[in-house]
Amino acid sequence: MIKSLSLKHWKSFGSAQLWVDPLTFIIGTNAAGKSNIVDALYFLSVLPTGVRLSDIVLRGGLEGVIERQQNYATLSISMILGTEEFTYDISFRLEGKELLLRKENLSIKYPDGQDKVLYSTDKAERGDNQITARFLKEKRGPRKGIGLKRDVAILAQIPNLDVLKEIKDKAEAVANVLKAIFVLDPKPEKMRDYTPLADKLASDGSNIAGMIAGLPDQKKREFEETLTNYVRPLPEKDLDMIWAEPVGRFGTDAMLYCAEEWVDGKKSEFDARSMSDGTLRFIAIVAALLSARPGATIVIEEVDNGLHPSRAGELVVALKQLSESKEIDIICTTHNPVLIDALGPDMVPFISYVSRSEVSGHSEIHLLEDAPQLLKLLANYTPGNIMTKGFLSNATPK
């Protein structure tokens, strides 16, 4: 499971760290830098697939990846696997129109406090065609350097290298954690159409009908029943069932359906084309959490977007219960003070706020519990009020 994410010269950040818990909330005003954290997590999730760094699609394009007036950016992610803590660092720079490796390292910290560097690279200089990686050897002595490509993460190149099995196994474990970062941004307008059967949910939720309909029969029934139970409190009428089923002559496409029970006992059935944006987003969020594998990290931007404030409690219940039962980490960004209040006081240690420094203009990340005079503020305001009244803007803990 991910422990922390550090950002240096990444987009609007100078140097900052996000602590990750089973359920983590990130708050902050518009343009504070919340989306830049989401982009960093997405960037890391793609690296192990072997895609060229320059081909990773990010908001703002490649030109906006590195902080202005800096020539490189570094992302560092720590994770706990078993009893070992892994730290993966990747540093890159923009050379012309290409994003290329500058440095990359993977290390382990053992329970007894000892560290081991599985591999590290020499710093690549501007214009270098390759980057020199040095891997752990069985015997002590100078580690021979291997020249590798600079446009692809070393982590993705390791399976094809002649290195120790330990390195390959550990690197694969780290790569699997990164691949299991899933950034969800449901687009209701894309969820209303017929979609092909699928074995996993798309990041915009567009194929949710195909994903549900493609499940094996027994699993599909259980999935739909659980999904319905979480979504049931949302509409004003009693929600009887949410389901998806194949349509058409060949049954290769699917549609999402919903049934509501009215006061007179009659049921009304309709498909996704008649569902509200908020309902569809909530369905996509719950479906993503239900379908996540243990150890995954689900990142949801503006998690409450389109949801009525009176339903914030239902969203919080779903996030808390599914984070625990599915053994997954959930990271959410939000602007909604009602949602923050619905979390309850026990969640204060798991809320981070992002603000821009008045001095440097950099985005900064701080834990809400470290905010200046927090106890005094909580004596007079709810956490949501503290957020909306601007007490956290430029509030740097001392």
KAMO-V166642 format. One record per backbone hydrogen bond with DSSP energy under -1.0 kcal/mol. NH is the residue of the N-H (numbers start at 1). CO is the residue of the C=O. Records with the same first field share a line. If there is no record, write none. Layout:
NH = CO + CO
This chain:
3 = 78
4 = 78
5 = 18
6 = 76
7 = 16
8 = 74
9 = 14
11 = 65
13 = 10
16 = 7
18 = 5
20 = 3
24 = 330
25 = 350
26 = 332
27 = 352
32 = 29
37 = 33
38 = 34
39 = 35
40 = 36
41 = 37
42 = 38
43 = 39
44 = 40
45 = 41
46 = 42
47 = 43
49 = 46
50 = 47
53 = 151
55 = 52
56 = 53
61 = 58
64 = 61
65 = 62
67 = 9
70 = 67
73 = 92
74 = 8
75 = 90
76 = 6
77 = 88
78 = 4
79 = 86
80 = 1
81 = 84
84 = 81
85 = 109
86 = 79
87 = 107
88 = 77
89 = 105
90 = 75
91 = 103
92 = 73
93 = 100
95 = 98
98 = 95
100 = 93
101 = 150
102 = 91
103 = 91
105 = 89
106 = 119
107 = 87
108 = 116
109 = 85
110 = 114
113 = 110
116 = 108
118 = 106
119 = 106
120 = 134
122 = 132
124 = 102
128 = 125
131 = 148
133 = 146
134 = 120
136 = 118
146 = 133
148 = 131
156 = 153
157 = 154
158 = 154
160 = 157
161 = 158
163 = 161
168 = 164
169 = 165
170 = 166
171 = 167
172 = 168
173 = 169
174 = 170
175 = 171
176 = 172
177 = 173
178 = 174
179 = 175
180 = 176
181 = 178
182 = 297
184 = 299
185 = 203
187 = 204
190 = 187
191 = 188
195 = 254
197 = 252
198 = 210
205 = 202
208 = 205
211 = 207
212 = 208
213 = 209
214 = 210
215 = 212
220 = 216
221 = 217
222 = 218
223 = 219
224 = 220
225 = 221
226 = 222
227 = 223
228 = 224
229 = 225
230 = 226
231 = 227
232 = 228
234 = 231
238 = 261
240 = 259
241 = 259
243 = 257
245 = 255
247 = 253
254 = 195
255 = 245
257 = 243
258 = 270
259 = 241
260 = 268
261 = 238
262 = 266
265 = 262
268 = 260
270 = 258
272 = 256
274 = 271
275 = 272
280 = 276
281 = 277
282 = 278
283 = 279
284 = 280
285 = 281
286 = 282
287 = 283
288 = 284
289 = 285
290 = 286
291 = 287
295 = 327
296 = 293
297 = 180
298 = 329
299 = 182
300 = 331
301 = 184
303 = 333
305 = 302
307 = 304
311 = 308
312 = 309
315 = 311
316 = 312
317 = 313
318 = 314
319 = 315
320 = 316
321 = 317
322 = 318
323 = 319
324 = 320
325 = 321
326 = 322
328 = 323
329 = 296
330 = 22
331 = 298
332 = 24
333 = 300
334 = 26
340 = 336
341 = 337
342 = 338
347 = 344
348 = 345
350 = 347
351 = 348
352 = 25
353 = 366
354 = 27
355 = 364
357 = 362
361 = 357
363 = 12
364 = 355
366 = 353
368 = 351
370 = 367
371 = 368
374 = 371
377 = 373
378 = 374
379 = 375
380 = 377
381 = 377
386 = 382
387 = 383
388 = 384
389 = 385
390 = 387
391 = 386
395 = 392
396 = 394
